[in-house]
């Protein structure tokens, strides 16, 4: 278990028992991709893959961290100093959260952290937000401070935006703090209003990893966000959330084709997400599956964030479901996972088809698992 690994790493490295043990989940987004930073709508659920942090105080004013998942690699930095990038990528998230807490005038003293988790890296399942929220929750507990879920999500997002360098929206961090067992959450990324949407009892969420790993710090993810800002400026709206399809078509003259297609994805994806939440709540898997298929096509054609391996994997899964459920790429894109909403009796058939018909670019089979919608961050 992740908790046992975190505890063991803490004892072995620091020579004492941790005083705090907390967790934060990864997430899978059922629909609503690249809409969060456009103030739009998303429909994720927290999953039963998580990051666990064992923590305790340090009397030297430093932050000491050990990562059990990276061969017990360690990082040490002063608390209260300006952010200085670390050599290890994982450590930048830890340092970033610490600095973001201080930015919020939350008094953080010396701390020792041991980190262990099982959220696949580079898979589109938000291992970064899981890490950020777990670290923030542990440091707040050590400081004797309660931070409400929305504020913790904002702090974790700030860490990733400013100190790691990925201009992500709020979805990943918010579902990590506010996940509800057995439910997806329809999130309004402008107001942060959340509506739990129960998953039907006979429906499971299946995730298949394409084997193509990605990273969002900088690069193409930030480019997509810049293109959305360009489109919103052209339409003279604060965010693409404020644009409907009629307005999109009416005002497109003079907008370059790339920015127009990016805007078309966001506008249509917002509409699909709202419709999908209603379909899922009603147990209407045919409508849900159609909307997921349309979402994948939009990500492939208009937002251009899928890759051939992910397209192939989504086609295999959707082909087996044949309208009885749906499949689409999930996450920021350029690799990662496909998520499928699957009737329980079809899980075996989908799994068999993926094992038989899919191979990653390096020839390996897809890693497939069925996940449960889980609660947000808290004590273990």
C-alpha positions in Angstrom: 0.0 0.0 0.0 1.1 3.6 -0.6 0.6 4.5 3.0 2.9 1.7 4.1 5.5 2.7 1.6 5.4 6.3 2.6 5.6 5.4 6.3 8.5 3.0 5.7 10.4 5.6 3.7 9.9 8.1 6.4 11.1 5.8 9.2 14.1 4.6 7.2 15.3 8.0 6.1 14.4 10.2 9.1 14.7 7.6 11.9 11.4 8.3 13.6 7.7 7.9 13.2 5.7 10.4 11.0 3.1 12.6 12.8 1.0 13.1 9.7 -0.2 10.8 7.0 -2.4 12.2 4.2 -3.5 11.3 0.7 -4.8 13.0 -2.4 -6.2 11.1 -5.4 -5.5 11.2 -9.1 -8.4 11.9 -11.4 -9.9 10.9 -14.7 -11.8 13.4 -16.8 -14.9 11.8 -18.4 -15.4 14.8 -20.7 -14.5 18.5 -20.8 -10.9 18.8 -22.1 -9.0 22.1 -22.1 -12.2 23.9 -21.0 -11.1 24.6 -17.4 -8.6 27.4 -18.2 -11.3 28.9 -20.4 -13.6 29.2 -17.4 -15.7 26.4 -18.8 -17.2 23.1 -17.6 -15.6 19.7 -16.8 -16.8 16.3 -15.6 -14.0 14.5 -13.8 -14.0 12.0 -11.0 -11.3 11.3 -8.4 -9.9 7.8 -8.7 -8.6 5.1 -6.4 -5.0 5.9 -7.4 -3.3 8.3 -5.1 -0.3 10.1 -3.6 0.4 9.6 0.1 2.6 11.9 2.1 4.0 10.9 5.6 5.2 14.0 7.4 6.7 15.3 10.5 8.4 18.5 11.8 12.0 19.5 11.3 13.8 21.8 13.7 16.3 23.2 11.2 13.9 25.4 9.2 14.4 23.3 6.1 12.1 21.2 4.0 13.4 17.7 3.6 11.6 15.4 1.1 12.2 11.8 -0.1 10.4 10.2 -3.1 9.9 6.5 -2.6 8.8 6.2 -6.3 12.1 7.7 -7.6 14.6 5.3 -5.9 14.3 7.2 -2.6 15.7 10.3 -4.2 15.9 13.3 -1.8 15.6 17.0 -1.9 16.3 19.7 0.7 15.6 23.4 0.5 15.1 26.4 2.8 11.6 27.4 3.7 10.7 31.0 3.2 13.4 31.7 0.6 12.5 32.6 -3.0 11.7 29.6 -5.2 14.8 28.0 -6.6 14.3 25.2 -9.2 15.4 21.7 -8.1 17.3 19.3 -10.3 14.6 16.7 -10.0 11.2 17.4 -11.6 9.2 15.9 -8.7 11.0 18.2 -6.2 9.9 21.3 -8.1 6.2 20.4 -7.3 7.1 20.1 -3.6 9.1 23.3 -3.6 6.4 25.1 -5.6 3.6 24.1 -3.2 5.7 25.2 -0.2 6.4 28.6 -1.8 2.7 29.0 -2.9 1.6 28.4 0.8 4.0 31.1 1.9 2.6 33.4 -0.8 -0.8 32.9 0.9 0.7 34.0 4.3 0.4 30.5 5.7 3.1 30.0 8.3 5.2 26.9 7.3 8.1 25.8 9.5 10.7 23.1 8.9 9.2 19.8 7.7 10.1 16.3 6.7 8.1 14.5 4.0 8.1 11.0 2.5 6.1 10.6 -0.7 4.7 7.4 -2.3 2.0 7.0 -4.9 0.5 4.9 -7.7 -0.9 7.5 -10.1 0.8 6.7 -13.4 3.1 9.5 -14.5 2.6 11.2 -17.9 -0.7 9.4 -18.3 -3.2 12.2 -18.2 -4.4 11.1 -14.8 -3.1 14.2 -13.0 -0.2 12.8 -11.0 1.1 16.3 -10.6 -2.1 17.7 -8.9 -2.3 14.6 -6.7 1.3 15.3 -5.6 0.6 19.1 -5.1 -2.5 18.6 -3.1 -1.0 15.8 -0.9 2.0 17.9 -0.1 -0.1 21.0 0.6 -2.4 19.0 2.9 0.5 17.5 4.8 2.2 20.9 5.3 -1.0 22.5 6.4 -1.6 19.7 8.9 2.0 20.1 10.3 1.3 23.8 10.6 -1.9 23.2 12.5 -3.8 25.1 9.8 -7.1 24.1 8.1 -7.3 25.1 4.5 -10.7 24.8 2.8 -10.7 22.6 -0.4 -11.2 25.5 -2.9 -8.4 27.5 -1.4 -6.1 24.4 -1.3 -6.9 23.8 -5.0 -6.0 27.4 -5.8 -2.7 27.1 -3.9 -1.8 23.9 -5.8 -2.7 25.5 -9.1 -0.6 28.5 -8.3 2.3 26.2 -7.7 2.0 24.5 -11.1 1.3 27.7 -13.0 4.0 29.9 -11.5 6.7 27.6 -10.1 6.5 24.5 -12.4 5.6 26.5 -15.5 2.4 24.7 -16.8 -0.5 27.0 -17.3 -3.1 24.5 -16.3 -6.6 25.3 -15.2 -8.2 24.5 -11.8 -9.9 21.1 -12.7 -7.1 18.7 -11.6 -6.5 20.4 -8.2 -10.2 20.9 -7.5 -11.2 17.3 -8.1 -8.2 16.2 -5.9 -9.6 18.3 -3.0 -13.4 17.8 -3.6 -13.8 14.4 -5.1 -17.0 12.5 -4.0 -17.0 8.7 -3.6 -19.2 7.1 -6.3 -19.7 10.3 -8.2 -18.2 12.4 -11.0 -18.3 16.2 -10.4 -19.7 18.7 -12.9 -17.4 21.7 -12.2 -18.0 25.2 -13.3 -14.4 26.4 -13.5 -15.4 30.0 -13.2 -17.5 29.9 -10.0 -16.0 26.6 -8.7 -19.5 25.4 -8.2 -19.6 21.6 -8.1 -22.6 19.3 -8.8 -22.0 15.6 -7.9 -23.3 13.3 -10.6 -23.7 9.7 -9.5 -22.2 7.0 -11.6 -24.8 4.3 -12.3 -24.2 1.2 -10.2 -23.8 -1.1 -13.2 -21.4 1.2 -15.0 -17.6 1.2 -14.5 -14.9 3.5 -15.5 -12.1 1.8 -17.4 -8.7 3.5 -18.2 -6.2 2.2 -20.7 -2.7 3.7 -20.9 -1.4 4.1 -24.5 2.2 3.8 -23.4 2.9 7.2 -24.8 4.1 9.5 -22.0 3.8 13.2 -22.0 4.7 16.3 -20.0 2.8 19.6 -19.9 5.3 22.0 -18.3 5.7 24.5 -21.1 5.5 23.4 -24.7 2.3 22.5 -26.6 -0.1 22.7 -23.6 0.8 26.3 -23.0 0.6 27.0 -26.7 -3.0 25.8 -26.7 -3.8 28.1 -23.9 -2.3 31.1 -25.7 -4.3 30.3 -28.8 -7.5 30.3 -26.7 -6.6 33.7 -25.3 -6.0 34.9 -28.8 -9.4 33.7 -29.9 -11.2 35.2 -26.9 -9.6 38.5 -27.7 -10.7 38.4 -31.3 -14.3 37.7 -30.1 -14.0 40.4 -27.4 -15.1 38.1 -24.7 -13.4 37.6 -21.3 -13.0 33.9 -21.9 -14.2 31.4 -24.5 -16.7 30.2 -21.9 -18.6 33.4 -22.8 -19.1 32.4 -26.4 -21.8 30.3 -27.9 -21.8 28.5 -31.2 -23.8 31.1 -33.0 -21.4 33.8 -31.8 -18.5 31.7 -32.8 -19.7 31.4 -36.4 -21.0 35.0 -36.7 -17.7 36.6 -35.6 -15.1 34.3 -37.1 -14.1 36.6 -40.0 -10.5 37.7 -39.6 -9.6 35.0 -37.1 -6.9 32.6 -38.3 -7.9 29.1 -38.9 -5.9 27.6 -36.1 -7.3 29.9 -33.4 -10.8 29.4 -34.8 -10.6 25.6 -34.5 -9.2 25.9 -31.0 -12.2 28.1 -30.1 -14.6 25.7 -31.8 -13.4 22.9 -29.7 -13.8 24.8 -26.5 -17.3 26.1 -27.3 -18.6 22.7 -28.5 -16.9 20.9 -25.6 -18.6 23.0 -23.0 -22.0 22.2 -24.5 -21.1 18.5 -24.7 -20.0 18.5 -21.0 -23.2 19.9 -19.8 -25.2 17.4 -21.9 -23.0 14.5 -20.7 -23.6 15.3 -17.0 -27.4 15.1 -17.6 -27.0 11.9 -19.7 -24.9 10.2 -17.0 -27.3 11.3 -14.2 -30.1 9.7 -16.2 -28.2 6.5 -17.0 -28.4 7.3 -20.7 -25.1 5.6 -21.8 -25.9 5.9 -25.5 -26.0 9.7 -25.3 -23.0 9.7 -23.1 -21.1 7.5 -25.5 -22.0 9.6 -28.5 -20.8 12.8 -26.7 -17.5 11.1 -25.7 -16.9 10.1 -29.3 -17.6 13.7 -30.5 -15.3 15.0 -27.8 -12.5 12.7 -29.0 -13.0 13.8 -32.7 -12.9 17.4 -31.7 -9.7 16.9 -29.7 -8.2 15.2 -32.7 -9.4 17.5 -35.5 -9.9 21.0 -33.9 -7.6 21.0 -30.8 -5.0 18.6 -32.3 -3.9 17.1 -29.0 -4.3 13.3 -29.7 -1.6 11.1 -31.2 -2.1 8.1 -33.5 -1.6 5.5 -30.7 -4.3 7.2 -28.5 -6.7 7.4 -31.5 -6.2 3.7 -32.2 -6.8 2.8 -28.6 -10.0 4.9 -28.4 -11.3 3.3 -31.6 -10.8 -0.2 -30.3 -12.6 0.5 -27.0 -15.5 2.4 -28.7 -15.8 -0.3 -31.3 -16.5 -3.0 -28.7 -18.9 -0.8 -26.9 -20.8 0.0 -30.1 -22.9 2.7 -28.5 -23.5 1.0 -25.2 -20.9 3.3 -23.6 -18.2 5.6 -24.8 -14.4 6.1 -25.0 -12.2 9.2 -25.5 -8.8 10.5 -24.8 -8.5 11.9 -21.3 -6.1 14.5 -19.9 -4.1 17.3 -21.5 -3.1 15.3 -24.6 0.0 14.4 -26.6 -0.1 10.9 -25.2 -1.5 9.4 -22.0 -4.8 7.5 -21.5 -8.2 6.7 -22.9 -11.1 6.6 -20.6 -14.2 4.5 -21.2 -17.6 4.4 -19.5 -18.5 0.7 -19.7 -21.5 -1.4 -18.6 -20.2 -3.9 -16.1 -21.0 -6.9 -18.3 -18.8 -5.5 -21.1 -15.6 -4.9 -19.1 -14.2 -8.3 -20.0 -14.9 -7.9 -23.8 -13.3 -4.4 -23.8 -10.2 -5.6 -21.9 -9.8 -8.6 -24.3 -10.0 -6.4 -27.4 -7.4 -4.0 -26.1 -5.1 -6.9 -25.2 -5.6 -8.5 -28.6 -5.6 -5.5 -30.9 -3.5 -2.7 -29.4 0.3 -2.3 -29.1 2.1 1.0 -28.2 4.7 2.5 -30.5 7.4 0.5 -28.6 5.4 -2.7 -29.0 4.1 -3.1 -25.4 0.5 -3.9 -24.4 -1.7 -1.2 -22.9 -1.9 -1.1 -19.1 -5.7 -1.4 -18.4 -7.4 -0.9 -15.1 -10.9 -0.3 -13.8 -11.2 2.5 -11.2 -13.6 3.6 -8.6 -14.8 7.2 -8.1 -13.2 8.2 -4.8 -13.2 11.0 -2.2 -10.9 14.0 -2.3 -7.8 14.6 -0.2 -7.7 13.9 3.5 -6.0 11.9 6.2 -5.3 8.2 5.5 
